[in-house]
Amino acid sequence: MTGLRVVPTWRHGRERLYVCLTDGRNIAWYDREAARINLLADDRREDVLEALGPFLTGSVTVGPPPVPTPAELARLTLHPDDDLAPNRPGEALLIALDRDPGPAHRLRPDPRRLALTAEQTVGAALDRLDGAGWHTLHSLTLPGGDRVHHLAIGPGGLFSIHTLHARKQRVRIADPLVTLGRRAPEPLLRRIRADAGRVSHALTAEVRPVLALVGPTDVTFTTAPREVRVLTDSEIEGFARLGGVLKPADVEALHAMARDRKTWTHL
């Protein structure tokens, strides 16, 4: 027995198998697509190979990771339970629905499932920005039960994004109120600004609040929203054109900080 454990993670459909010590620290990872085992501790090579043995397919390359950046090394020291990067869009809703699916037959759709659809739609659009130098973290839970649906970090800065399912409905905005269809108005913009402020405090960096509307038929503004940027899901990929705020090293450093669960526990 090697005393090591193998922890699988998924990101954008790509699997990595991390090899962890008993205290949770990573000492190697296996990238199936690249057919490579990256070792951080060469003296544990045989133990790592034994632990990964059941998972290996075909020939693999074994060696140190190719010129890791400081941000990558910081990420690898995270205990898997503390790493928020593997969170799927709507992670908290997926867990809630798994625990309590609700009645099999409903007169109206479960609002949690509509909210999940919205988060998955916006999350997929944000994840497609990875090639443009952006990183997105999904479903960040803050102390007190609040949740940031998405945190986008890239050349254009940091954005705390709240999604709202508005398919085939009119949306009227009179800061801080947001009215969806025939529902009663809610002071949603106040909450979005507050969440962005908490994220800014945790990361000691400017974070801009965004409301992402999924599938609205029309959006009207009675009062222009203060600070909050309002977008539809079809406009999310426009973030790729934003730049001039953060250098690549700053993006990596902020992403490494934001993905650590401990960053958010003392807000």
N, C-alpha and C positions, 0 to 999 in steps of 0.2 A: 504494500500500500504506500502511495506517495504522499498522502496527506494533502493533496491538491484537489480542487474541485473545478469543474468546467461549467461556465455560465454562458449560455447562448444569448445573443442580443441581435435585434434586427433594426436596420435603418434604411428606409427607402428600398425595401425588398432585398437588401444585401445582408447576409448573415456573417457574424463574427463570433467565434468561440473564445472567450477569455478564460485563462487558466489562473486561478486565484489561490493564494495562501489561506490558511485557516483564519487569519485576521481580516480577510477580504481584499488584501492588496493584490493587484494583478502583476504577474511576472512574465506573461506571454499571451499572445493571441493568434488565433488561426483564421486567416482570411481564405475562405473556400474559393472565392472567385479568382484570387491571385495565386492560389495554391502555394501559400507561403505561411510558415510559422515564424512569427516575430518574437525573439527572445529578449527580455530585459535582464535576465539572470542566466548567463551561460553555464554557471556551475550546476544549474538544475535542468540542463538539457535533457538528460535521460528520463528524469521524472516527468518533465513536460510531455515528452514523446509518449511515455507510458499512459499518462492521463488522457491524451488526445487520441490514442490508438484506435478506440472504437469509432471515432468520428472521421478519421482520415480516409480519403479516397484518391487513389492514384499516387503519383510521385509528387512530393512537395519540396520546396526550398526551405531550409532552416537557417536562421541567422539573426543578427541584430536588426532592429527596425531601421529603415532607410532614413537617415538624418532627421530624427524627430525634432519637432519644434518644442520650445518650453511649454506651450499650451497643450500639446499632445502628451507630454510627459506628466503634466499636472492632471490631465484627464485620466491617465492610466492608473494614477494612485487612488482614484475614487473607488470606494466600496460600491459594488453594483447596486446596492439598495439606495445609495445616495446619488446616483447618476440619473438625472432627469432627461438626458438626451434621448433615450429610447421611448419616451412617452409618445403615444400615438395621438393624433388630433382627437379631442373628445375623450381622452383616457379616463377621466373621472366619471363621465357619463356611461362609458362602456362598462366600467366596474359596477356602477349603480344599477344599470339595467341587467347585468348578469346576476347580481344579488337579488334583485326584485324586478322581474320582467313585467309585473302588472297583470291585469286580467287579460285573458286571451282575446276576448271580444269587447271592443269599445265603440261607443257611438262616435267619438272623435279621436284623432290620432293622439298618442301619448306625447305631450309637449317635450318630454325628454328626448324622444326620438327625432323630433323636428330640430331641436337644438343640436343634437348630435350630427344630423345631416349638414347643418350650417357649419359647424366646426370642422367637419371632415372636408367640406367643399373649400373653405378658406385655407385650411391646413395643407391640402394638396397643392393649391396654387402657390403658397409660400414655400413649400418644399421644392418646387420646381426652380426656385431662385438660387439653389445651392451652387449651381455652376457659375453664377454671377458674383460669387463671393459672400453670399448671405448664409446665416445660420438661423434656424427657427426652433424654438423650444415650445412645446405644446402643453396645455393643461397644467399650469403652475399653480399649486395650491398655496395660498397665503394664510398666516395665522388668523383665526377667527372665522374661517370657512369661505372667505372670498377666493376667487380664482381668476387668474389671467388666462384667457383662452389661448393666446399665442404671443410669444415675444420674439420679434424679428430683430436680428443684429446684423448689420452689414455696412457697406461703404456709405450709405445714406444716413446712418445713425441707428438709434434704438427706437422701436415702436412697440407699444403695448396695445394689442389688438383684441377688441371684444366683438364677437360675431352675433348677429341677430337674424333668425330665420324670418324672412319677409316675403316668401314666394307668393306671387300674384296678389300682393297687397300694396296699398299706398302707405307711404311713410311721411309723416309731417314732423318737422323738427322746429321747436321753439325753445332754445337753450334755457334751462337744462332738460326740458321735457321732450320725450320722443313718443309719438303716437303711431301705433301700428294698426292699420285698418280701422275697425270700429272699437278697438279696445280703449280702455281709459289710458290717458297719458301717464308716463312714468318718468321720474327724474334720472334717466339712465346716464346722461352725459356727466352728471355730478359724480356718479359711481365710477365711470370710466376714467375721469380725471384723477379721482382719489387713488384708484389702483395704479395708474401710471406714476403717481407721486410716490407710492410705496416702493415700486420697482426702482425708481430713481434713487431713493434713499438707500436701498439695499446695494445697488451697484455703484453708487456715487458717480452717476453719469446722467446726462439729460435723456429723458425718455418721453417720447411724444405719444399721446393717446390717439387711438384710431377706433372708429366704429365701422365695422364691415357688414354691410347689408347684403343678404343672400337672396337674389331673385325678386327684388321689388318691382312693381309695375311703374311706380312714380315716386320721386323724392322731392318734397318741397320744404323750403326753409322760411319760417315766419320770422325767426331771429337767427342770425348767423351764429353758428356754434363757436364758443370761445376755446381756443387751443385744440379742440378735438377735430381731427380730420375725418370726414365721412366719405366712405368709398363703397362701391358695390363689389361683389365678388369678381366680376369681370375686369375690374380695374386693379386688382391686387398685383398682378405681374408687372405693373408699371413701376413697382419698387425697384426693379432691375435697372431702371434709368437713373435712379438717385445715387449721388456720390458726393465726394468732396468733404465728408464729415469725419469718417474714421479711416485710419490706415489699416492695412491687412493685419498687422501685428496687434493693433488695438481691438479689432474684431475678434481675433482668436482669444485674446486675454479676457475680454468681457464674456465671451461664450463659455470659456472654461469656468469663470466665476459663477455665471448664471445657471449652469447645468448642475452645480453642486447643491443638493437639497439643503445643506446647512446654511447656505446663503440666505435662505428665506425663513429660517426658524425664529429669528429674533426681531422681526419687524413689529 
